[in-house]
């Protein structure tokens, strides 16, 4: 009888520990919003700021800003963008994510070079003739309604995690050449948080 009670207690503690661990890693949705579902587009010709001396992820133009309230212990934010986009003249549409003015990822990724904190998500070649798309008068690379989906993660500083509070999330868009327009429309933006546990938004290993 004692052995049975002891076994049941061990199993119960194991299940409880698993449930607490799983709960600590649940996503907590902070915001779900959309833009440009009314026939409009968000566009810019502004270039991303080179870094250094500029801070990573700066320049371009803001396409989404949201202040969210993080609870005590919420230490990771996930920022997701899903939209359709166009580019003109062979320019690339580049995007950055910032939380409280700090780049979600200050790295410099991709084969199509982008300044630190930026990533290229839409790039189409500009054909010497206009037979390649030119759907809106933006040249051979003006191919409309390309799917753009990306997710960033950002670590909330420990001092903020301990007390909770507001954080400003900003997604920016830039034109790679600073001359030709880049566009998004029919866009959704989602912000989620995790409370403790993993994943930790750290560099992966190979």
N, C-alpha and C positions, 0 to 999 in steps of 0.2 A: 504493500500500500504506500509506504514511504517512498519507495523507488518510483512508483507511478506518479506521485505528487511532485517529486523532484524533477522527473522528466517533463511533466506538463508545465512546470514553472520555467524550465529552460527553454522549451519551445515557445512559450508565451513571451518571454523576454526577447527571444530572437525575432519573433514576428513583430513585436512592438518596436524594436530597434530598426527593423527593415522599413516599417511604416513611417517612422520619424525621419529616417534618411531619405525616403522617397518624397515625403512631404516637403523636406527642406529644399528639394531640387525642382519643385513644381514651378511652372511659369505662371507669373501673375500679370495679367494683361492690364496695362496702365492707360493705353489709348488705342483707338482704332478709328481712323478718319480718312476721308477721301478728298481729292481736289480735281478740278477740271473735268467734271462729268457733265458739263453744260455747254459743250461745243467750243470751249476756250482751250488755250494752250499756255503753258508757262515756258518762256524762252529767254535766252541771254546770248550775248556775244562776248561777255566778260571772261577773261582767262583766269585760271587758277594762279595763285601767288606762288612764285618760286621759293623754295625753302632750302637752306637759309638765304637771306636773313628773315624772311617771313615765317610765321608760325605754321606748322604742318596743318593742312586742311583748310587754309584760309584763301580768300579771293573768290572769284566766281560770283554767283548770286544765290541768295537763299531761296529754296523752293518749298521748305517746310520748317516750321518752328513750333515747338510745343513745350510748355512747362508741365512737368508731371510731379506728383508727390510720391516720393519713395518712402516706404515704411522702414522702421528700425530693423536692421539686419539684412535689408535688401542690398546686395553687393554687386550684382551684375545687371546691366541693361542690354537688351537686344533690340535693335532698331531695324525694321524691315521696310523696304520700299518695293512696290510692285506697280509698274506703269507701262505705257507704250511711249515710244520716243522716235524722233526724227533728227537728222543732221543735214546741214547744207555744206556744199563745196568741199566735201571730203574731210571736214572737221570731225573730231571725236568728241562725244559727250562724256565728260568726266564728272565724278560725284565724290563728295566727302561727307563725313558724319562727324559732328562735334557734340560733346556733352559739357556744358558749362565752359565753352570756349576751348576745350581740349580735344584734339583729334581722337576719335574712337580707336583708330589705328594709324600711327604716324609713319608707317612704312611707305615704301615706294615700289608698288607692285607692277607686274605685267610687262608684256613685250612691247606694248604701245606706251612709251614712257609718260608718266604723269608725275607731277611734283609730289613731295612727301605728303602723306595724308589723303591723297586722291587716288581714285581708280577709274580706269576707262571702261565704260559699260556699253557704249554704242559707237561703232566706227565702221563706216561704209566707204568704199573707194569711189572717187569722183572720176567717172569715165571721161575720156576726151570727147566723146559724143554724148548726146542727150538721150540715147536709146536705153540707157541704164537708169530706169526710174524717172527722175526729174518730175516727181508727182506734184510738187508745189512750187516749181520755179527756182529750186535751190541747187540746180546742177545735176550731173549724173549720179551723185551720191545721195540724192534726196529721195530715199526709199522710205515710205511712211509706215508707221505703226509697227515698230519693232519691239518685241517683248524685252523689258528691262526689269530684272528681279535681283535684289541683293539684300544681304543681312549683315549688319555689323554687330559686334559686341563691345561693350565698354565697361571697364572696372570703375566702380564708385569708390572714391578714397575712403580709407578706414575711418577717418574722423567723421565723415558724413554718414557712414553706415551705422555708427554708434548712436546717432541722434535722429536719423531720418531727415526728411524735409524735401524742398523743391529742387528740381534739376531741370535745366533748359537744354532740350534736344534740338539740334539744328542740322538739316540736310541741305547741302549746297550743290549747285550744278555749274559747270564751266565749259567753255568752248576751248578746245585744245590750241587753236590758232589765234584766239582772241579777235577774230574778224567775222567768221561765219556763224550764223545762228545754230543753236542746238535747242531741242524742244522736248518736253514731256506733256502728256495728257492722260486723262482717265487713270489717275494714280491713287493708290492706297498706301497709307503709312500706318505701321503698327509699332507700338512700344511695349515690350514685356520686361519683367524683372524676375530674378531668382533670389531666393533668400537662403544664404548659407550653402554649404555643400559644394558640389561641383556641377557643371563645368566651371572652370575658373577663368576663362577668356585669356589663356596663356598660349605661347607659341608651342605648336605641336612638334614632335620629334619623328624622325624617319628611321 
